[in-house]
C-alpha cells in the first residue's frame, strides 16, 4: 500500500512539474511588443513581402555563428505569411534555413505579428521603425529588448541610415553596444 501511494504521489509531482514547465514555455513566448514600445502604423504587408537582408542583430542562440542572413516573406492563401530565414554556418561550412509562419496579432494596418518556427509556440515580431516611403529598411524587435534586427532590401545599408536606426534603438532601451554586424560575402543559393 505504501509503495502504490508513493508511486502515485511521484506521478502527480512529475505531472505537475510537466504542466508547470509547459506553462512557463508558453508564457515565455510573448507576442506583445517590448514594454513601452509600439509597432509602426500604417503598415502594408504587400510592400513588406519579399527578401530582406539582416544588417545587424543582437546575439541569440538560433542565429549564433551565422553570416549572410536573409529572411523572405510570402503571403499564403490563408492570410498568414510564410517566413524563410536563411544563413551561412561558418563552422559547418553550410547553409542553414528555417521555415516559419507569421500571423498578425491585431490589425493588418499595424506592423505587429507573431511568428512560429516551432509548432504551436509563437514569439512577437514587431516593426518599430520602417522606411514608409520605399520599404527599404526596417527596425524589428521581438517580444522584449533581447531581440533586435535591422533589415534592409540590399546587403548594404547607407551609413547615415544605420547610425540613425542604431541611435533610435538605443533610445528605445536596446543594448546597442552588443550589436552584431552581419557579413554578406557569399552568393545567395
C-alpha positions in Angstrom: 0.0 0.0 0.0 2.8 2.4 0.9 4.6 1.7 -2.4 1.5 2.5 -4.5 0.8 5.7 -2.6 4.4 6.8 -3.0 4.3 5.9 -6.7 1.1 7.8 -7.2 2.5 10.9 -5.4 5.6 10.7 -7.6 3.4 10.6 -10.8 1.3 13.5 -9.6 4.5 15.5 -8.8 6.1 14.7 -12.2 2.8 15.6 -13.9 2.6 18.9 -12.0 6.2 19.6 -13.0 5.5 18.9 -16.6 2.4 21.2 -16.6 4.4 24.0 -14.9 7.2 23.7 -17.4 4.8 23.8 -20.3 3.0 26.9 -18.8 6.4 28.6 -18.4 7.3 27.7 -22.0 4.0 29.1 -23.4 4.0 32.3 -21.4 7.7 32.8 -22.1 6.8 33.1 -25.8 5.2 36.5 -25.6 3.7 38.1 -28.7 3.3 41.6 -27.4 5.8 44.3 -28.2 8.5 45.2 -25.7 7.1 47.2 -22.8 6.6 50.9 -23.7 7.1 50.4 -27.5 4.6 50.2 -30.3 4.9 49.0 -33.8 4.5 51.1 -37.0 1.2 52.3 -38.4 0.4 52.3 -41.2 1.8 49.0 -42.4 1.3 47.4 -45.8 2.1 43.7 -45.8 2.2 43.6 -49.6 5.0 46.1 -49.7 6.9 44.2 -46.9 6.8 40.9 -48.8 10.0 39.6 -50.5 13.6 39.3 -49.4 15.2 41.3 -46.6 18.9 41.1 -45.6 19.9 41.1 -41.9 22.3 44.1 -41.4 22.6 43.9 -37.6 21.2 41.8 -34.7 21.5 41.2 -31.1 23.1 37.8 -30.4 20.8 34.8 -29.7 21.4 31.0 -29.9 19.3 30.3 -33.0 21.4 32.6 -35.3 24.8 32.3 -33.5 27.6 32.0 -35.9 25.6 32.7 -39.0 26.6 35.1 -41.7 24.8 36.1 -44.9 21.4 36.0 -43.2 18.2 36.8 -45.0 14.5 36.5 -44.5 12.0 36.0 -47.2 8.3 36.7 -46.6 5.5 35.5 -48.8 1.7 35.7 -48.4 -0.2 32.4 -48.2 -3.8 31.8 -49.3 -5.0 31.6 -45.7 -3.7 35.2 -45.0 -0.7 34.1 -43.0 2.9 34.7 -44.0 5.5 32.1 -44.8 8.9 33.2 -43.4 12.1 31.6 -44.7 15.1 32.5 -42.7 18.5 31.6 -44.2 22.1 32.0 -43.2 25.5 30.5 -43.6 27.0 28.5 -40.8 30.7 29.3 -40.9 31.7 26.5 -38.5 29.9 23.8 -40.5 30.6 25.5 -43.9 26.9 25.1 -44.9 23.7 27.0 -45.5 21.1 26.7 -42.7 17.4 27.6 -43.2 14.2 27.5 -41.2 10.6 28.0 -42.4 8.0 29.6 -40.2 4.6 31.0 -40.1 3.6 34.6 -39.2 0.2 35.9 -38.2 -0.9 39.5 -37.4 -1.6 40.0 -33.7 -4.2 42.7 -34.4 -4.9 45.0 -37.3 -3.1 44.3 -40.6 -2.5 48.0 -40.7 0.0 47.7 -37.8 3.4 46.1 -38.0 2.9 43.6 -35.2 3.0 39.9 -35.9 3.6 36.6 -34.1 6.0 34.1 -35.7 6.4 30.4 -35.1 9.2 28.2 -36.2 8.5 25.5 -33.6 4.9 24.2 -33.8 2.4 25.9 -31.5 4.9 28.3 -29.9 4.8 31.9 -31.2 7.1 34.9 -30.5 6.5 38.5 -31.2 7.8 40.2 -34.3 7.4 44.0 -34.1 8.4 46.5 -36.7 9.3 49.6 -34.7 10.7 51.8 -37.5 10.2 51.5 -41.2 11.1 53.3 -44.4 7.5 54.2 -45.0 8.2 55.8 -48.5 10.1 52.8 -50.1 10.1 49.9 -47.6 13.9 49.6 -48.0 14.8 49.2 -44.3 13.2 48.2 -41.0 14.0 48.1 -37.3 12.4 45.0 -35.8 12.2 43.7 -32.3 11.0 40.5 -30.7 8.8 40.3 -27.6 11.4 42.0 -25.4 14.6 44.1 -25.6 16.8 41.0 -26.0 15.8 40.6 -29.7 16.6 43.3 -32.3 17.3 43.3 -36.0 17.9 45.9 -38.6 16.8 44.6 -42.0 17.3 46.1 -45.5 16.4 45.2 -49.1 20.1 45.2 -50.0 23.1 43.7 -48.3 24.5 47.1 -47.6 22.7 49.9 -45.8 23.9 53.5 -46.1 25.9 54.5 -43.0 23.7 57.5 -42.2 20.6 55.3 -42.0 22.5 52.6 -40.0 23.6 55.3 -37.5 20.0 56.7 -37.3 18.5 53.3 -36.6 21.1 52.3 -34.0 20.6 55.7 -32.2 16.8 55.1 -32.3 17.2 51.6 -30.9 19.4 52.9 -28.1 16.8 55.5 -27.2 14.3 52.6 -27.0 16.4 50.8 -24.5 18.2 48.2 -26.6 21.8 47.2 -25.8 23.2 48.7 -29.0 26.8 48.2 -27.7 26.2 44.4 -28.1 25.0 44.5 -31.8 26.5 42.1 -34.2 27.1 43.4 -37.7 26.2 40.7 -40.2 28.7 39.9 -43.0 27.3 39.3 -46.5 30.1 37.9 -48.6 28.5 34.8 -50.2 26.3 34.5 -53.3 22.8 33.6 -52.4 21.7 30.0 -53.2 
